[in-house]
Amino acid sequence: MENSRRDFLRKGALMGVGALAASQMGFASALAETPAAGPVFTLPDLPYAYDALEPYIDMSTMQIHHGKHHAAYVKNLNAAVEKERRFPANLEEVFANISKYNDAIRNNAGGHWNHTLFWNLMRRGQANNVPNSSLATSIQATFGSFENFKEKFKNEALARFGSGWCWLIKDHKGELKIISTLNQDNPLMLGKKGGKPILGLDVWEHAYYLKYQNKRADYIDNFWYLVNWDYAGSRFAV
């Protein structure tokens, strides 16, 4: 009886730690831990309606991108995790040791985490949408101006051949850098060459092709109206 009680309390504590780690990521982690099956990942709701990003990202793209593509990453991640004896509840722990995991986990864990971040980095479009607080100051100091930053970010996003992501990161020295990654990789997988993602842009064709066809540059230009700089700034500040 006493052993059962200790087991119950231990499992409850583990669930609490997982929930705390999730809240510290700055968005809903969309996972719950079950003792029998390990972490179970779920598709998070968007923080806005499917048509909220119009006219810059159309409703059809958002419905497919969130409801089909992101949902598939979640489904496939759950299937991959079932084959693991032990699996961390916090995906950032997985990324820090990504070489230990197979491609199914790498691709689908990255796809789930990257998209959850991406949804939260956008909001309804705003004119004269610019960063504020310490992030604005650091962008100015690092790139010379906000316009220079946007140009360098755009060039990096255009240079990413095929599918991937463009990122503004805070590296391990606390400095801002612009990098890109292939497929569903993210800067947390890169060790000392990476850092903390502050801003990320999905440049897979499914993110923009219905509206922009092959005009990735136009998609990037319109992304700036949508950036949730309050959220990006809060990530930079921590």
C-alpha positions as CSV (number, residue, x, y, z in Angstrom):
1,M,0.0,0.0,0.0
2,E,2.8,2.4,1.0
3,N,4.7,1.5,-2.2
4,S,1.7,2.2,-4.3
5,R,1.3,5.6,-2.7
6,R,5.0,6.4,-3.2
7,D,4.7,5.4,-6.9
8,F,1.6,7.6,-7.3
9,L,3.3,10.6,-5.8
10,R,6.5,10.0,-7.9
11,K,4.4,9.9,-11.1
12,G,2.5,13.0,-10.1
13,A,5.8,14.9,-9.4
14,L,7.1,13.9,-12.8
15,M,4.0,15.3,-14.5
16,G,4.4,18.5,-12.6
17,V,8.0,18.9,-13.7
18,G,7.0,18.3,-17.3
19,A,4.2,20.9,-17.1
20,L,6.6,23.5,-15.5
21,A,9.2,23.0,-18.2
22,A,6.5,23.4,-20.8
23,S,5.3,26.7,-19.4
24,Q,8.8,28.0,-19.4
25,M,9.1,27.5,-23.2
26,G,6.7,30.4,-23.6
27,F,3.9,28.6,-25.4
28,A,1.7,25.6,-24.8
29,S,3.9,22.5,-25.0
30,A,1.0,20.4,-26.2
31,L,2.1,17.3,-24.4
32,A,0.9,15.3,-21.4
33,E,2.8,12.5,-19.7
34,T,1.1,9.2,-19.2
35,P,2.8,6.5,-17.1
36,A,1.9,3.7,-19.5
37,A,2.9,5.2,-22.8
38,G,5.4,8.1,-22.0
39,P,4.9,11.6,-23.4
40,V,1.9,12.0,-25.7
41,F,2.0,15.0,-27.9
42,T,-1.1,16.8,-29.2
43,L,-1.7,19.5,-31.8
44,P,-2.0,22.9,-30.1
45,D,-4.8,25.3,-31.0
46,L,-3.8,28.3,-33.0
47,P,-3.7,31.5,-30.8
48,Y,-6.0,33.2,-33.4
49,A,-8.6,32.3,-36.1
50,Y,-7.5,30.7,-39.3
51,D,-8.3,33.9,-41.2
52,A,-6.6,36.2,-38.7
53,L,-3.4,36.6,-40.8
54,E,-5.2,37.7,-44.0
55,P,-4.3,39.1,-46.4
56,Y,-0.6,38.2,-45.8
57,I,-1.2,34.5,-45.2
58,D,-4.5,33.2,-46.5
59,M,-7.0,31.1,-44.5
60,S,-6.6,28.0,-46.8
61,T,-2.9,27.9,-46.2
62,M,-3.3,28.2,-42.5
63,Q,-6.0,25.4,-42.4
64,I,-3.7,23.1,-44.3
65,H,-0.5,24.1,-42.7
66,H,-1.8,23.7,-39.1
67,G,-4.5,21.1,-39.6
68,K,-2.7,18.8,-42.0
69,H,1.1,19.4,-41.9
70,H,1.5,20.2,-38.2
71,A,-1.0,17.5,-37.3
72,A,1.1,15.0,-39.3
73,Y,4.2,15.8,-37.4
74,V,2.4,15.3,-34.1
75,K,1.0,11.9,-35.2
76,N,4.3,10.7,-36.6
77,L,6.2,11.9,-33.5
78,N,3.8,9.9,-31.2
79,A,4.4,6.8,-33.3
80,A,8.1,7.2,-33.2
81,V,8.2,7.8,-29.4
82,E,6.2,4.6,-28.8
83,K,9.3,2.7,-29.9
84,E,11.6,4.4,-27.3
85,R,12.1,2.9,-23.9
86,R,12.5,6.4,-22.4
87,F,11.8,9.8,-23.9
88,P,12.2,13.2,-22.3
89,A,9.0,15.2,-21.8
90,N,10.8,18.4,-22.8
91,L,11.7,18.4,-26.5
92,E,14.5,20.9,-25.9
93,E,16.3,18.1,-24.0
94,V,15.8,15.9,-27.1
95,F,17.3,18.6,-29.4
96,A,20.3,19.0,-27.1
97,N,21.1,15.3,-27.7
98,I,19.6,15.0,-31.1
99,S,22.4,12.6,-32.4
100,K,21.0,9.9,-30.1
101,Y,17.7,9.8,-31.9
102,N,16.6,8.5,-35.3
103,D,15.5,10.6,-38.2
104,A,11.8,10.0,-37.5
105,I,12.2,11.6,-34.1
106,R,14.5,14.4,-35.4
107,N,12.1,15.4,-38.2
108,N,8.8,15.1,-36.4
109,A,9.9,16.5,-33.0
110,G,11.5,19.4,-34.9
111,G,8.4,19.9,-37.0
112,H,6.1,19.9,-34.0
113,W,8.3,22.3,-31.9
114,N,9.1,24.6,-34.8
115,H,5.5,25.1,-35.8
116,T,4.3,25.6,-32.3
117,L,6.8,28.4,-32.0
118,F,6.0,29.8,-35.4
119,W,2.2,30.2,-34.7
120,N,3.0,32.1,-31.5
121,L,5.5,34.4,-33.3
122,M,2.7,35.8,-35.5
123,R,-0.4,37.9,-34.8
124,R,-2.9,39.9,-36.8
125,G,-1.1,42.2,-39.3
126,Q,0.0,45.6,-38.2
127,A,1.3,48.6,-40.2
128,N,4.7,50.0,-39.0
129,N,5.3,46.7,-37.1
130,V,8.7,47.0,-35.4
131,P,10.5,45.4,-32.4
132,N,10.7,47.2,-29.1
133,S,12.6,47.1,-25.8
134,S,15.9,45.4,-25.5
135,L,15.4,43.3,-28.7
136,A,15.1,46.5,-30.8
137,T,18.3,47.9,-29.2
138,S,20.2,44.7,-29.9
139,I,19.0,44.5,-33.5
140,Q,20.2,48.1,-34.0
141,A,23.6,47.4,-32.4
142,T,24.2,44.2,-34.3
143,F,22.9,45.0,-37.8
144,G,23.1,48.8,-37.9
145,S,19.3,49.3,-38.4
146,F,16.1,47.4,-38.5
147,E,16.0,47.7,-42.3
148,N,19.5,46.2,-42.6
149,F,18.3,43.3,-40.3
150,K,15.3,42.7,-42.5
151,E,17.5,42.7,-45.6
152,K,20.0,40.2,-44.2
153,F,17.2,38.0,-42.9
154,K,15.5,38.0,-46.3
155,N,18.7,37.1,-48.1
156,E,19.3,34.2,-45.7
157,A,15.8,32.9,-46.2
158,L,16.0,33.2,-50.0
159,A,19.4,31.4,-49.9
160,R,18.0,28.3,-48.1
161,F,17.7,25.9,-50.9
162,G,14.6,23.7,-50.9
163,S,12.8,23.3,-47.6
164,G,13.8,24.7,-44.2
165,W,13.7,27.6,-41.8
166,C,15.3,31.0,-41.3
167,W,16.1,32.1,-37.8
168,L,17.1,35.0,-35.7
169,I,18.9,33.5,-32.7
170,K,20.6,34.6,-29.5
171,D,23.9,32.6,-29.5
172,H,25.7,31.2,-26.5
173,K,27.5,34.5,-26.0
174,G,24.2,36.4,-26.0
175,E,24.7,37.9,-29.4
176,L,22.2,38.0,-32.3
177,K,22.8,36.0,-35.4
178,I,20.8,35.1,-38.5
179,I,21.1,31.4,-39.7
180,S,19.0,28.9,-41.6
181,T,18.4,25.2,-41.1
182,L,17.4,22.3,-43.4
183,N,14.0,20.6,-43.3
184,Q,12.7,20.7,-39.7
185,D,16.0,21.2,-37.9
186,N,16.3,24.1,-35.6
187,P,19.1,26.0,-33.8
188,L,18.7,24.0,-30.6
189,M,20.0,21.0,-32.5
190,L,23.3,22.7,-33.5
191,G,25.2,22.7,-30.2
192,K,27.7,25.5,-30.0
193,K,27.0,26.6,-33.6
194,G,23.3,27.3,-32.7
195,G,21.5,29.1,-29.9
196,K,18.1,30.2,-28.7
197,P,15.5,30.9,-31.5
198,I,14.1,34.4,-31.1
199,L,12.3,34.5,-34.5
200,G,11.7,31.8,-37.0
201,L,10.2,31.8,-40.5
202,D,9.0,28.6,-42.2
203,V,10.2,28.6,-45.8
204,W,8.9,25.3,-46.8
205,E,6.7,25.7,-49.9
206,H,3.6,24.5,-48.1
207,A,3.9,27.6,-45.9
208,Y,3.3,30.0,-48.8
209,Y,2.7,28.3,-52.2
210,L,-1.1,28.6,-52.4
211,K,-0.9,32.4,-52.2
212,Y,2.5,33.3,-53.5
213,Q,3.4,30.3,-55.8
214,N,7.2,30.6,-56.4
215,K,7.5,34.1,-55.0
216,R,9.2,33.4,-51.7
217,A,10.5,36.9,-51.6
218,D,7.0,38.4,-51.4
219,Y,6.1,36.0,-48.7
220,I,9.1,37.1,-46.7
221,D,8.3,40.8,-47.2
222,N,4.8,40.3,-45.9
223,F,5.9,38.3,-42.9
224,W,7.1,41.5,-41.2
225,Y,3.5,42.8,-40.9
226,L,2.7,39.7,-38.9
227,V,5.6,39.3,-36.5
228,N,4.6,39.3,-32.8
229,W,7.5,41.4,-31.6
230,D,6.2,41.3,-28.0
231,Y,6.6,37.6,-27.9
232,A,9.9,37.6,-29.8
233,G,11.1,40.3,-27.3
234,S,10.1,38.2,-24.3
235,R,12.1,35.3,-25.7
236,F,15.1,37.5,-26.1
237,A,14.9,38.9,-22.6
238,V,15.1,35.5,-20.9
